[in-house]
Amino acid sequence: MDLFNKCLHLGTFPDLLTLGNIILFKNGGIPEEEASSHRPISLLTTIGKVLEKLLTQRLNYHLERLNKISDNQYGFREGRSMELGIHQLIQKINECRKKTPHVLVLSIDIKGALNNI
C-alpha cells in the first residue's frame, strides 16, 4: 500500500509497472493482410493493474463528487448500464410521441474512437 500511496503522492506511474506482453487476436471477417484484422491485447503486471484500478477509482470518485460527468454518460459508471440508458431513451421517445407523431433519434458510433483519444 505504501508503494501505491507514494505513486499517487508523486503523481507517477513507475515504468516497470507499465511493461507487458502484447498478444494479437485475429478479428473475424477481415482479410489477414489488413492491419485492422488483428487486435492487440496487452497483458500487464498484476501490481500495475492494481495501481491502475486504484487510480481509476479515485478519479471516478472526484469526477462524480465534483459533478463533472454528464448525466447522459452510462458506460463505465457505477450504478449505470447500457440497459438503463436504453430504457430511459425508450421512455423519452414515448413521452415525445404523446406530443407529436414524429420522433427522431440520432445514434453515432465512431469506429476506433477509444483508440484515438
C-alpha positions as CSV (number, residue, x, y, z in Angstrom):
1,M,0.0,0.0,0.0
2,D,2.9,2.3,0.7
3,L,4.1,1.9,-2.9
4,F,0.6,2.9,-4.2
5,N,0.4,6.0,-1.9
6,K,3.9,7.1,-3.0
7,C,2.9,6.8,-6.6
8,L,-0.2,8.9,-6.0
9,H,1.6,11.5,-4.0
10,L,4.4,11.8,-6.6
11,G,1.9,11.7,-9.5
12,T,3.9,9.0,-11.2
13,F,3.3,5.5,-12.6
14,P,6.6,3.6,-12.5
15,D,7.8,2.4,-15.9
16,L,8.3,-1.1,-14.5
17,L,4.6,-1.3,-13.9
18,T,3.7,-0.4,-17.5
19,L,5.6,-3.2,-19.1
20,G,3.6,-6.0,-20.5
21,N,3.3,-8.6,-23.2
22,I,1.3,-7.9,-26.3
23,I,-0.8,-10.6,-27.9
24,L,-2.5,-10.2,-31.3
25,F,-6.0,-11.6,-31.7
26,K,-7.5,-12.1,-35.2
27,N,-10.7,-10.2,-35.9
28,G,-13.0,-12.4,-37.9
29,G,-14.2,-11.5,-41.4
30,I,-11.3,-9.2,-42.2
31,P,-8.5,-10.2,-44.6
32,E,-5.5,-11.2,-42.6
33,E,-3.1,-8.8,-44.5
34,E,-5.1,-5.8,-43.3
35,A,-3.9,-4.2,-40.1
36,S,-7.4,-3.9,-38.7
37,S,-7.7,-7.7,-38.9
38,H,-5.7,-8.0,-35.7
39,R,-6.4,-6.6,-32.3
40,P,-3.6,-6.1,-29.8
41,I,-4.2,-7.1,-26.1
42,S,-1.6,-6.0,-23.5
43,L,-1.0,-8.3,-20.6
44,L,0.2,-6.1,-17.7
45,T,1.7,-7.0,-14.4
46,T,-0.8,-7.7,-11.6
47,I,0.6,-4.9,-9.3
48,G,0.4,-2.5,-12.3
49,K,-3.3,-3.4,-12.8
50,V,-4.0,-2.9,-9.0
51,L,-2.4,0.6,-9.2
52,E,-4.4,1.4,-12.3
53,K,-7.6,0.3,-10.7
54,L,-6.8,2.4,-7.6
55,L,-6.2,5.5,-9.8
56,T,-9.4,4.8,-11.8
57,Q,-11.5,4.6,-8.5
58,R,-10.0,7.8,-7.1
59,L,-10.5,9.7,-10.4
60,N,-14.1,8.5,-10.7
61,Y,-14.8,9.5,-7.1
62,H,-13.6,13.0,-7.7
63,L,-15.3,13.4,-11.0
64,E,-18.6,12.2,-9.5
65,R,-18.2,14.4,-6.4
66,L,-17.5,17.5,-8.5
67,N,-20.3,16.6,-10.9
68,K,-18.0,16.6,-13.9
69,I,-19.6,13.6,-15.7
70,S,-22.7,14.2,-17.8
71,D,-26.0,12.6,-16.7
72,N,-26.2,11.1,-20.2
73,Q,-23.0,9.1,-19.7
74,Y,-24.0,5.5,-19.0
75,G,-20.9,3.4,-19.9
76,F,-18.2,2.9,-17.3
77,R,-20.2,4.4,-14.5
78,E,-21.1,2.8,-11.1
79,G,-24.8,2.1,-10.9
80,R,-25.4,2.8,-14.6
81,S,-25.6,0.4,-17.6
82,M,-26.4,0.4,-21.3
83,E,-29.7,-1.3,-20.4
84,L,-30.7,1.7,-18.2
85,G,-29.7,4.1,-21.0
86,I,-31.8,2.3,-23.5
87,H,-34.8,2.1,-21.0
88,Q,-34.6,5.9,-20.4
89,L,-34.3,6.5,-24.2
90,I,-37.5,4.5,-24.8
91,Q,-39.3,6.4,-22.0
92,K,-38.2,9.7,-23.6
93,I,-39.4,8.5,-27.1
94,N,-42.8,7.5,-25.6
95,E,-43.1,10.9,-23.9
96,C,-42.3,12.7,-27.2
97,R,-44.8,10.6,-29.1
98,K,-47.6,11.8,-26.9
99,K,-46.9,15.3,-28.1
100,T,-46.1,14.7,-31.8
101,P,-46.4,11.6,-34.1
102,H,-42.8,12.0,-35.4
103,V,-39.7,11.4,-33.2
104,L,-36.1,11.4,-34.5
105,V,-33.3,9.6,-32.7
106,L,-29.7,10.0,-33.9
107,S,-27.1,7.5,-32.9
108,I,-23.4,7.9,-33.7
109,D,-20.8,5.1,-33.3
110,I,-17.3,6.4,-34.1
111,K,-15.2,3.4,-35.1
112,G,-12.0,3.3,-33.1
113,A,-12.9,6.4,-31.1
114,L,-11.3,5.0,-27.9
115,N,-8.0,4.4,-29.8
116,N,-7.9,8.0,-31.0
117,I,-8.1,9.8,-27.6
